[in-house]
Amino acid sequence: MTMTEQNPVTEPATKVPSLPDAQTVTHVRHYTDRLFAFRTTRPRSLRFRSGEFVMIGLMGDNGKPLLRAYSIASPSWDDELEFYSIKVQDGPLTSKLQHIQPGDEIILRPKPVGTLVHDALLPGKRLWFFATGTGFAPFASLLRDPETYERFDQVIVTHTCRDVAELTYSQELVSGLAEDPLIGEFVGDKLTYYPTTTREKSPKMGRITHLLQDGTVFGDLGIDGISPETDRAMVCGSMGLNLDLKEILEGFGLEEGANSDPKHYVVEKAFVG
């Protein structure tokens, strides 16, 4: 998940010498004309909790570093860093970032922060991940973290996109988890994947907010509903989705938590898109 392309963070050129060392791109894959993922080297000193984000970017045409917040899609134990990004053709950063190749370098500020972490949630039985678009990125990290399955008996990840092709990243990641030699034994039969589309026809159509409100999700999954006694949730998507889901979750009796005050659900406020 990334910050809005219209509001990137620029820094004065005088600060360039103090920026952390650049990281090398090791792999790039384009999923659609709007979405791509890439991996980079990881600084030895970087420590983060699965679900957090960092500032990454490139040097701008004016010689100043152009940085945006990106969720780290790889888990905290991974030797490399993975990111999942939109492409904005006239965007200050992603218009350039979408053309990176293995061997290229990006700028990384290794100061991870974020609210989509286990520390911000109270213990529970069932964990929901609600994502739209590239909002799946922090959950790509958490889904590959053993702690997720040690803390919860059931994990349900919903991913809503406009078109079927935009679900490829999440579909491939989830389908490979059970057979993954590092994480498969933790996942077992605990994970449920619930993808939906809003434009292109697919097995499950509709916005996740509507499907929650009319009870379709619960009927499909054989669940009575969402309760503060058993359920915990994390939300990452557009501003509209975040606000709608906050209202829906609080309607079920859930309270919003934070790193310093764990509760029933958390929303990543740093992003829109």
Secondary structure as GFF3:
##gff-version 3
##sequence-region A 1 273
A	DSSP	beta_strand	9	10	.	.	.	ID=ss1
A	DSSP	three_ten_helix	13	18	.	.	.	ID=ss2
A	DSSP	beta_strand	23	30	.	.	.	ID=ss3
A	DSSP	beta_strand	35	41	.	.	.	ID=ss4
A	DSSP	beta_strand	53	59	.	.	.	ID=ss5
A	DSSP	beta_strand	65	71	.	.	.	ID=ss6
A	DSSP	beta_strand	80	86	.	.	.	ID=ss7
A	DSSP	alpha_helix	94	97	.	.	.	ID=ss8
A	DSSP	beta_strand	105	113	.	.	.	ID=ss9
A	DSSP	three_ten_helix	118	120	.	.	.	ID=ss10
A	DSSP	beta_strand	126	132	.	.	.	ID=ss11
A	DSSP	three_ten_helix	133	136	.	.	.	ID=ss12
A	DSSP	alpha_helix	137	142	.	.	.	ID=ss13
A	DSSP	alpha_helix	146	151	.	.	.	ID=ss14
A	DSSP	beta_strand	154	161	.	.	.	ID=ss15
A	DSSP	three_ten_helix	164	167	.	.	.	ID=ss16
A	DSSP	alpha_helix	168	177	.	.	.	ID=ss17
A	DSSP	alpha_helix	184	187	.	.	.	ID=ss18
A	DSSP	beta_strand	191	197	.	.	.	ID=ss19
A	DSSP	alpha_helix	208	213	.	.	.	ID=ss20
A	DSSP	alpha_helix	216	221	.	.	.	ID=ss21
A	DSSP	beta_strand	231	236	.	.	.	ID=ss22
A	DSSP	alpha_helix	239	251	.	.	.	ID=ss23
A	DSSP	beta_strand	265	267	.	.	.	ID=ss24
###
